[in-house]
Amino acid sequence: MTAAILVAASLGLAMVGPLAQIQAKAPAASAALLRQLGQLERELGQLDRALGEIPNSKETSLASLADAPSGSLLAPANSAIPNQADALTIRQELHLTLAQAQELALINDLALKERQAQINESQGYVQSAKGLFAPTIGFRARGGYSQQSQYNFAPQNNFSLYPEYSSVSQANGSSIKTYAPSASFRVTSDGWNALTTGFADISAGLRLDYNLLDLSRGPTLAARQAQRQEAIARYGDQLRATQLAVSSSFYRLQLAQQLVRIREAVLANDLVIQSQVKALKQAGLVPRLDQYRIEARSQEGKRRLLQAMADRRSSQRELSNLLNVAFNTTISAAGPINLQPPWPLSLENTLVQGFYQNPQLLALKAARDALLRQADSQAAQLLPNLGLFAEGGYGQNNISNFGVKLQGCCAATHIPIVQNQQADWAAGLRFNWRLFDGGVTSGQVAASRAAAERLSLASARERNRIRQELESAFFYYEASLAQVVAARYGYRAAREALRDARARYGVGLADYSDVSDSLRQLTVAMEAKAEAITQANLSYARLLRELSPPLNQLDSLATNN
């Protein structure tokens, strides 16, 4: 039905104007052309629906995302890389409205997921910084076994050092010869001994450390909290960037789809007129020039149609990849090209709202605060640090001697098994004050503060960029609205002109070239209206890009996603 509608519409591109040489012998009205004009007149409502003039009761979009075929809208796994052409073959096309596309982007968009991961990362760093205020408790334990074998040889005795007997004087003046106490240490010449000793030990203990005075902990925690606020603000900025990308891609796809419909009809009508002109040429009613003109126009219509079809397919894949759907699914835009509601704010109020809690500015401010707190933490490294420590433990070891052999050497107290147990504890204060570090800390502090100043300049530059973006979008939006009004008037005038040309053609007051010119004007008006509405919607989306929910809403949204 659509092709039939626009087939006649494209007739306007077929002929440039009547030929003065044959006006006096203009042929009778073509019955085929009158039938096409009648069909176009009856179905102009379809064109109005496509261009948003009247509501479309035959919406083909999904009722909800849950109604999509199983797995078609699920994001592929992050590590999935297709290695076969069949996995990339498009097997289904789904029609989504703009609201459904934006809803799906919140679920599947990889950039949003990456920003969410950064928030989780920063939250982990905050939790780590809070741990600096708590004591640390450690447990240590060790155990093991070792064995040692030894052999001793004495080539010379030590009798001169350790006499075998000693004399003890009696009360009556006599002496008694007794065995000397040190005789057990006597070693004979060529004496030797051998033994094997095993050592088994096990120990365990606890240690507690607590910083009573550490002036770097507070700034470190504040820096981590500022980094978390920066991550949340970056999420909010990415949220608006994603919404703009989805809206822009959706609007461009809508326009491409409508241009394909129009240009398909243009080409079909060019071919119809070409056949009619060919028949008139064979009858000698039109010159050869008209035949060449319509043939050239047909080829131009084919070129424009092929370009529109390429734009449509490219826009479909752009939106599909942006929404991160399954590899074998492509997305089409459902619904007519409707103009968004009027922008409710003046330029000045738009600027004020654009600056208020803008995530881009908030992210730069949070990053600057984090660098300043980092500088404070680095400077605190030169301040005194006082800590408390306490530890205690228990240990046990076993010594076993076996394989003992004594041959006139190295007699000792060899005990088969000896067990030893011990327990200890200690507590005290630990004080540290770095008096000089060669300028390392001062250099780090200066670098952090210089980086903070750099972000302050970047924030001012971003403020000016936001203003320029808002002003540019606002001016283009106003101009687009005026263009939409002009395009709508032009479209309605072109429709009335076509009705008049058809009536005149039917009674013989105009030839087919008048009808062709009217159809051409209608075609141009349809494209102009679709393009004007699309440009207005794109400018509207750019204005929304710089307006964001309050920071507390961003925090809640980032935490829940």
Buried (B, 14 or more C-beta within 10 A) or exposed (E): EBEBBBBBBBBBBBBBEBBEEBEEEBBEBBEEBBEBBEBBBEBBEBBBBBBBBEEBEEEEBBEEBEEBEEEBBBBBEEEEEEEEEEEEEEEEEBBBBBEBBBBBBBBBBEBBBEBBEBBEEBBEBBEEBBEBEEEEEEEEEEEEEEEEEEEBEBEEBBEEEBEEEBEEEEEEEEEEEEEBEEEEEBBBEEBBBBBBBBEBBBBBBEBBBBBEEBBBBBBBBBBBBBBBBBBBBBBBBBBBBBBBBBBBBBBBBBBBBBBBBBBBBBBBBBBBBBEBBBEBBEEEBBBEEBBEBBBEBBEBBBEBBEBBBEBBBEBBBBBBBBBBBBBBBBBBBBBBBBBBEEBEBEBEEBBEBBBEBBBBBBBBBBBBBBBBBBBBBBBBBBEEBBBBBBBBBEBBBBBBBEEEEBBBBBEEEEEEEEEEEEEEEEEEEEEEEEEEEEEEBEEBBEBBBEBBEEBBEBBEEBBEEBBEBBBEBBEBBBBBBEBBEEBBEBBEEBBEBBBEBBEBBBEEEBBBBBBBBBBBBBBBBBBBBBBBBBBBBBBBBBBBBBBBBEBEEBBEBBEEB
